[in-house]
Amino acid sequence: MQIPLDRERMFRCLDELLRAHAPSGTEAEVDHLVLDQMRSIGDAVWQDAADNIIIHIRGQNSDAPIAVTAHKDEISMVVKRVEEEGRLRVRPVGGLHPWAIGEIPVEILGREGLVPGVLSIGAKHVSAESPAGLLKEGKGLSWDMMWVETKLSAEQLQRAGVRAGAKVVIARPFKTPWPMGEYLCGYNLDCRGGLAALLEAAHQLKAERPAQDVYLVASSEEEIGAHGATYALGQLPSHTAIALDVVPVAQEYQTRNCEEPVLGCQDSTGIYHQRVNQQLERLAGELGFGLQTVVLTSYSSDSTLAKSRGSTARAALIGYPGDNTHGYEICHLGALYNTARLLLAYLYHPLS
């Protein structure tokens, strides 16, 4: 089976997506990238009330439309309060852990633009009277112990529009992807890798029509509970939802960081559709690569979360394996590419 894709275009797109800021609920930078690419691709392209971007591509039939989701938001921080000396106390938005990123340059999304800062724990040459001293004694790192240092006054921050509720993200220079042989490393490969695969699939679907109508959904607010996908899938006429997302590489799951994509069988929210998975396995064999299967804990996807809320009937997950998920992630380039190939194969040959 031949599935033509422009590999270079896909990874150029991924490079752009990885550098963009899109904390949950403040996703305009990625919105612009997606809309700029897709306006001339979809038969209809729109952004719905929940800020999902939906690309509708007409198929040869419309009796069993298929939806595919890849989320555009990222884990981040939010300002809880601004202290007198201009330090910002922050809390996570989504599953971001302080020990996964440590002290790192950040950017605060202020009213007038980006404000630089550093996520900090303070001096290390200290005793247990200071936060870092407690860490030296073996205490676990928590958000209560950290702050964002800006070296600005509270008044200056207020004028810049930095206040409680402002989002904080890893600074853009530190989002530059790091190549490592056959692997790509960086923050937010979850889920920008899936989004790049989805957008590359759209180019091919425009050139050669799928078997059924397809709705490609760049979903919002996935990291805080798949709010966007739940809304979008409840509005669309599809019965099957396929999520594209990173899947953790871990000994407990027996997953390997290789060029083989991963099929979800079950996660902490629900069951993935067995017959859809069987069709995906058959198609992967025809494409010449294997698949990994996984039962996940501490994990949910757009599709199972939407299914649990009655927004879709069937859920599937095509994942690309990643080390260090929700941290500095490492993904095999072949797995990202094969994720896009497998998705396209299914859209051309779906479960009847």
C-alpha positions, 0 to 999 in steps of 0.5 A: 500500500502506498501512502504518499506524504511530504515528510519534509513539509510535515517536520517543518510544520512541527518545528513551527508548532513546537516554538509557538505558545498555546497554554490551555485557553490562550491558544492564538499562536497555534490557531494562526499557524493552523488556519494559515495552512488549512484555509485553502485545504479544507472544503470548509474550515471554521473555529467553533465556540470552544475555539476548536479549529475544524477542517471538513474534507468531503469524502466519497460517501457521507453516511459514516463520517470520521473525526480525528483530533489532535490537541493544540494546547500545552501544559503551562502555568498560571499566575496565582498572585503577584507579591510585593517584590514582583515575584509571581506565585504560579500553579500548573495548568494541566499535568505540569510538574515542577521537578520535570522542568526545574529552574528554567526561563519562562515568558508571561503572557501579559496584556502588552506582550511577553514578559520574561522571567525565570522559574526559581527555587532560590539560592542553594547555599542555604539551610532548611530555613530556605526552600532549596535547603529543604530540597537538599534534605530530601523534601520533594519539590512542589509548586509552593516552593517555587516562584517566577522571578521577574526583577520588576516591581508589582507596579511594573507588572500591573502596567504590563498586564501581568496579574492573577490569571496570566499564563506562563510558558517555557520561554520560546528559545528553550522550545527549539527542538533538539535533534538526536539522530533518529529522534526529536527532543523538545517540550510539547511534542505532546501533542504538536507531533499529532497536530503536525501529522493531522495537518499533513494528512489534510494535504493528502486528503485534499488531493485524494478524497477519503472514503467518508467525510472527514472532520479534522479537529485541532482541539482546544483545552485538552490538557485540562480535561478535553473540553474542546474535543468533547464540545466539537465531537458532540456537534459533529455528525461523526460516530468514530473519533480517532485521537492522535497523541503521544503515548508514554514509553515506560517499562510498566507498559512495555512500550518502546521508543521506536518507529512503531506507533501505538494503539490504545486498548484502554486508559483511565477513562475508557475502552478503545474500539476493538474492531477499529484497532483490528483494522488499524493493525491490518493496515499497518501490516500492509504499510510494512511496519508493526504496532504496539498495543497498550493499556494505560493508567494515568492517561486519557485522550480526547476520544475516550474523554469525549466518549465518556461524556456521550459525545462520540460512539467509538474511540480510537487512539493512534499514538507515537511513543515518547520518553519523558512525557510532560517533560523534555520529550523524546520521540522517534521521527519514524513513529511520527511519520508512521502515525500520519501514514496509518491515519491516512490508510484508515481514512482511505480504508475505514472499518465498514 
